[in-house]
Amino acid sequence: MVVTIAVSATGAFGIEPPLWSILVTSFLTLTSPLFPVVKVLKISSAYKAGRADAENNKPYNNRYKRYSQAFDAYSAGYSEG
């Protein structure tokens, strides 16, 4: 990651890249680890929502997309609650 930013900042073969190229490369390098974290948080909140619905005796109402991990997490949380 650092090598990519260093090469783009100095320029390959002595050619200076445009500023937008450096910014896009830096942005993608810094934000790419956040995508798995967001997915884990969504699955965790789906599980908690299912468990809370079961504990409050609400009818089963899975609002997540069918065949997704969040759908399965809600179902598992509802089953355990």
C-alpha positions in Angstrom: 0.0 0.0 0.0 2.7 2.5 1.0 4.7 1.6 -2.1 1.7 2.5 -4.3 1.3 5.8 -2.7 5.0 6.5 -2.8 5.3 5.6 -6.5 2.2 7.7 -7.4 3.5 10.7 -5.4 6.9 10.7 -7.0 5.8 9.6 -10.5 6.9 6.6 -12.4 9.6 7.1 -15.1 9.9 10.8 -14.1 6.4 11.6 -15.2 4.4 13.5 -12.6 0.8 12.1 -12.3 -2.1 14.4 -12.0 -3.3 15.3 -8.5 -6.7 13.5 -8.9 -4.8 10.3 -9.6 -2.8 10.6 -6.3 -6.0 11.4 -4.3 -8.0 8.5 -5.8 -5.2 6.1 -5.1 -4.7 7.3 -1.6 -8.5 7.2 -0.9 -8.9 3.7 -2.2 -5.9 2.5 -0.3 -7.1 4.0 3.0 -10.8 3.0 2.7 -10.6 -0.5 1.3 -10.2 -2.1 4.8 -13.5 -0.5 5.9 -15.7 -2.6 3.7 -15.3 -5.9 5.7 -15.9 -3.9 8.9 -19.1 -2.5 7.6 -20.3 -5.9 6.6 -19.5 -7.4 10.1 -21.4 -4.5 11.8 -24.5 -5.1 9.5 -24.5 -8.8 10.4 -24.1 -8.0 14.1 -27.0 -5.5 14.1 -29.2 -8.0 12.2 -28.5 -10.7 14.8 -29.3 -8.2 17.7 -32.5 -7.0 16.0 -33.7 -10.6 15.6 -32.9 -11.4 19.2 -34.6 -8.2 20.4 -37.7 -9.0 18.4 -37.9 -12.5 19.8 -37.5 -11.2 23.4 -40.2 -8.6 22.9 -42.5 -11.3 21.5 -42.9 -9.5 18.2 -43.9 -11.7 15.2 -41.1 -12.9 12.9 -40.5 -10.1 10.4 -37.1 -10.5 8.6 -36.5 -7.2 6.8 -33.2 -8.2 5.3 -32.6 -9.5 1.7 -33.3 -13.2 1.3 -30.2 -15.4 1.0 -27.9 -12.8 2.5 -25.8 -13.2 5.6 -27.8 -10.5 7.4 -31.0 -12.5 6.7 -29.4 -15.7 8.2 -28.1 -13.7 11.2 -31.6 -12.2 11.9 -33.1 -15.7 11.8 -30.4 -17.1 14.1 -30.9 -14.2 16.6 -34.7 -14.7 16.5 -34.3 -18.5 17.1 -32.1 -17.9 20.1 -34.2 -15.1 21.6 
